[in-house]
């Protein structure tokens, strides 16, 4: 990735990740069809209310693994294998501890989270029961995120795809069996989707780490020697903590937004959830290229080839924004066709159509934002993207959602607030990119350690 054609590297690295994300989104698409078409509006609203709380609890894991990927990419680019191995051991230990804490918090405060979101009374018991089960995927998600991020850091985006496809196909098959009690299995309704997810993710995380061990992979954790290397932990936190805070802010912002939408009733929540299912696919190019740019930038900076970064940005924005524009036109022109796959209720359909037509412009905003943020993250300036998120969410989206929803007396006010805040975030990120401050190295060849820590030995 540090030599040769930049667009070829970006596209070749992105395609397996994009395929994996598409598979995951298609699973969610199929899941929403089962829930929305065959279980009902209240069940669809329950999953919509549960997801922001779930994402809030796994946000720390996403941030930590993003930080891990950045360090792995830079150390791989610099060929500092000893330091890379310390990152693997320290990150694995940290992720195990944080995942257990997150699971406990989720189980204890699930009800409080739903009440804080103004969850409708008829939806609350369904959402709570669903969440109590699906929270057990938290430590499993942490493990999968960690393994996939480390593989991406060394430039391998194909292996995670294989495990994603296998796990998600298995979940898609098991879902209806448990929901409807087919083949002699218990009929569990909405909870069946949660149980299926727990079972298949458990098998998936077990399989992926067995694979790494059997291959004696560079990023395979040494389970007998797990522990924290304090200097490495300090360096990891410098990069990962801002990412963790950023992901938490995004998730917390969604909790507030869904809380506002809940005030308009279960139809509004279900319609928003249906539109969000389309979003999950529409945002894939931005999410995928953002991760790809971060890794490619990280490896080039680690190899001392910062002059290639501007070309990485140009190609990333050109390809990503072009794809996003096509998707935006389709979503705005044919929302009813997309929503009809998993919506029966006419009022729910109207909400979903309004959502897609308003939010469609955000697909382009997000594509540019994620590529620019990918450069900043790959350079190690994760705290800057955290500040961008903080400003766009808490000075933009949340207050605008409150104001516009009250001003318009309609849920569409929230949708306009989301689009405006995405434009704000894109603008700030572009200003940061073109300022060029990120060219100053923040992750140095000599380790960043606290004043009282012992320096790391030099890798041979």
Residue pairs with C-beta under 8 A, 6 or more apart in sequence:
1 9
1 13
1 77
1 155
1 295
1 296
1 299
1 300
2 77
2 299
2 300
2 303
2 305
2 308
3 305
6 296
6 308
6 311
6 312
6 315
7 315
7 319
9 296
10 289
10 292
10 293
10 296
10 312
10 315
10 316
10 319
11 319
13 155
13 157
13 292
13 295
13 296
14 157
14 288
14 289
14 292
15 157
16 157
16 158
16 160
16 161
17 152
17 157
17 160
17 161
17 288
17 291
17 292
18 284
18 285
18 288
19 161
19 165
20 157
20 160
20 161
20 164
20 165
21 284
21 287
21 288
22 281
22 284
23 161
23 164
23 165
23 168
23 169
24 164
24 168
25 280
25 281
25 284
26 168
26 281
27 168
27 171
27 172
28 277
28 280
29 277
29 280
29 281
29 341
29 342
30 172
30 175
31 172
31 175
31 193
32 44
32 47
32 273
32 274
32 277
32 341
32 342
33 341
33 342
34 175
34 176
34 179
34 193
35 43
35 44
35 47
35 190
35 193
35 342
36 43
36 44
36 270
36 274
36 342
36 343
36 344
37 342
37 344
38 179
38 180
39 179
39 189
39 190
41 266
41 267
41 270
41 344
41 345
41 348
42 122
42 123
42 126
42 266
42 270
43 126
43 189
43 190
44 270
44 273
44 274
44 342
45 120
45 123
45 127
45 266
45 269
45 270
45 273
46 123
46 126
46 127
46 130
46 190
47 127
47 130
47 190
47 193
47 273
48 258
48 269
48 270
48 272
48 273
48 276
49 114
49 117
49 119
49 123
49 127
49 258
49 262
49 269
50 114
50 127
50 130
50 131
50 134
52 117
52 251
52 254
52 255
52 257
52 258
53 106
53 110
53 113
53 114
53 117
53 131
53 255
54 106
54 131
54 134
54 135
54 138
55 250
55 251
55 254
56 113
56 248
56 251
56 252
56 254
56 255
57 102
57 103
57 105
57 106
57 135
57 138
58 102
58 138
58 141
58 142
58 145
59 244
59 247
59 248
59 250
59 251
60 98
60 102
60 244
60 247
60 248
61 95
61 98
61 99
61 102
61 138
61 141
61 142
61 145
61 146
62 145
62 243
62 244
62 247
63 240
63 241
63 242
63 243
63 244
63 245
63 246
63 247
63 248
64 91
64 94
64 95
64 98
64 146
64 236
64 240
64 243
64 244
65 91
65 95
65 142
65 145
65 146
65 148
65 149
65 150
66 149
66 240
66 243
66 247
66 294
66 377
66 382
67 236
67 237
67 239
67 240
67 241
67 243
67 244
67 382
68 87
68 91
68 146
68 149
68 150
68 153
68 236
68 240
69 149
69 150
69 152
69 153
69 291
69 294
69 295
69 298
70 153
70 239
70 240
70 294
70 298
70 377
70 378
70 380
70 382
70 443
71 84
71 87
71 153
71 235
71 236
71 239
71 443
72 84
72 87
72 88
72 149
72 150
72 153
72 154
72 219
73 152
73 153
73 154
73 155
73 294
73 295
73 298
73 299
73 302
73 378
74 298
74 299
74 301
74 302
74 380
74 443
75 81
75 83
75 84
75 87
75 302
76 84
76 153
76 154
76 155
76 299
76 302
77 298
77 299
77 300
77 301
77 302
77 303
78 302
78 303
78 445
80 445
80 459
81 218
81 459
82 457
82 459
82 460
83 232
83 447
83 456
83 459
84 218
84 219
85 218
86 229
86 232
86 456
87 232
87 236
88 150
88 219
88 220
88 221
89 221
89 222
89 225
89 226
89 227
89 229
89 232
90 227
90 228
90 229
90 232
90 233
90 236
91 146
91 150
91 236
92 146
92 221
92 226
93 226
93 227
93 228
94 228
94 233
94 236
95 142
95 143
95 146
96 139
96 142
96 226
98 142
99 138
99 139
99 141
99 142
99 143
100 139
102 138
102 139
102 142
103 135
103 136
103 138
103 139
106 131
106 135
106 138
107 132
107 135
110 128
110 131
110 132
110 135
111 128
113 255
114 124
114 127
114 128
114 131
115 124
116 255
116 259
117 255
117 258
117 259
117 262
118 259
118 260
118 262
118 263
119 127
119 262
120 262
120 265
120 266
120 269
122 266
123 266
123 269
126 190
129 190
129 191
130 190
130 191
130 193
130 194
133 191
133 194
133 195
133 198
134 194
134 197
134 198
136 198
137 197
137 198
137 201
140 198
140 201
140 202
140 204
140 205
141 201
143 205
143 208
143 209
144 163
144 201
144 204
144 205
144 208
147 160
147 205
147 208
147 209
147 212
147 219
148 160
148 164
150 219
151 157
151 159
151 160
151 219
152 160
152 291
152 295
153 219
153 295
153 298
154 218
154 219
155 295
155 299
157 292
159 211
160 208
163 204
163 207
163 208
163 211
166 204
166 207
167 200
167 201
167 203
167 204
168 200
170 200
170 203
171 196
171 197
171 200
171 201
174 196
174 199
174 200
175 192
175 193
175 196
176 182
177 183
177 185
177 192
177 196
178 185
178 186
178 188
178 191
178 192
178 193
178 195
178 196
179 187
179 188
179 189
179 190
179 192
179 193
180 187
180 192
181 187
181 188
188 195
209 220
209 221
211 217
212 219
212 220
212 221
213 220
230 453
231 447
231 449
231 450
231 453
231 454
231 455
231 456
232 447
232 456
234 448
234 449
234 450
234 453
235 443
235 447
235 448
235 449
238 380
238 442
238 443
238 448
239 380
239 382
239 443
240 382
242 382
242 383
242 384
242 385
242 386
243 377
243 382
243 385
243 386
245 386
246 382
246 385
246 386
246 389
246 390
249 386
249 389
249 390
249 393
249 394
250 389
250 393
253 393
253 394
253 397
253 398
256 398
256 401
257 397
257 398
257 401
257 414
257 417
257 418
258 269
258 272
260 401
260 402
260 405
260 414
261 268
261 269
261 272
261 411
261 414
262 268
262 269
263 405
264 405
264 410
264 411
267 345
267 347
267 348
267 351
268 351
268 411
270 343
270 345
270 348
270 351
271 343
271 347
271 348
271 349
271 350
271 351
271 352
271 354
271 355
271 411
272 351
272 352
272 355
272 411
274 339
274 342
274 343
274 348
274 349
274 351
274 352
275 335
275 339
275 351
275 352
275 355
275 356
275 359
276 355
277 342
278 331
278 335
278 338
278 339
278 352
278 356
279 359
281 327
282 324
282 327
282 328
282 331
282 360
282 363
283 363
283 366
285 319
285 320
285 323
285 324
285 327
285 367
286 320
286 324
286 363
286 366
286 367
286 369
286 370
286 371
287 370
289 316
289 319
289 320
289 367
289 370
289 371
289 374
290 370
290 371
290 373
290 374
290 377
291 374
292 316
292 374
293 312
293 313
293 316
293 370
293 371
293 374
293 375
293 378
294 374
294 375
294 377
294 378
295 378
296 312
296 378
297 309
297 312
297 374
297 375
297 377
297 378
297 379
298 378
298 379
298 380
300 306
300 308
300 309
300 312
301 309
301 378
301 379
301 380
301 441
302 443
306 439
309 375
309 378
309 379
309 439
312 375
313 371
313 372
313 375
313 433
316 371
316 374
317 367
317 368
317 371
317 372
320 367
320 368
320 370
320 371
321 364
321 367
321 368
323 367
324 363
324 364
324 366
324 367
325 363
325 364
327 363
328 360
328 361
328 363
328 364
329 360
331 338
331 356
331 357
331 359
331 360
331 363
332 356
332 357
332 360
335 352
335 353
335 356
335 357
336 349
336 353
338 356
339 349
339 352
339 353
339 356
340 349
343 349
343 352
351 411
354 412
354 415
355 412
355 415
358 412
358 415
358 416
358 418
358 419
359 415
359 418
359 419
361 419
361 423
362 418
362 419
362 422
362 423
365 419
365 422
365 423
365 425
365 426
366 422
366 426
368 426
368 429
368 430
369 422
369 425
369 426
369 429
372 426
372 429
372 430
372 432
372 433
373 385
373 388
373 429
375 433
375 438
376 382
376 384
376 385
376 429
376 432
376 433
376 438
377 385
379 438
379 439
379 441
379 442
380 441
380 442
380 443
381 437
381 438
381 442
384 432
384 438
385 429
388 425
388 428
388 429
388 432
389 425
391 424
391 425
391 428
392 421
392 422
392 424
392 425
392 428
393 421
396 417
396 420
396 421
396 424
396 425
397 417
397 418
397 420
397 421
398 417
400 416
400 417
400 420
400 421
401 413
401 414
401 417
401 418
403 413
403 417
404 413
404 414
404 416
404 417
405 411
405 413
405 414
405 417
406 413
407 413
432 438
446 455
447 455
447 456
449 455
449 456
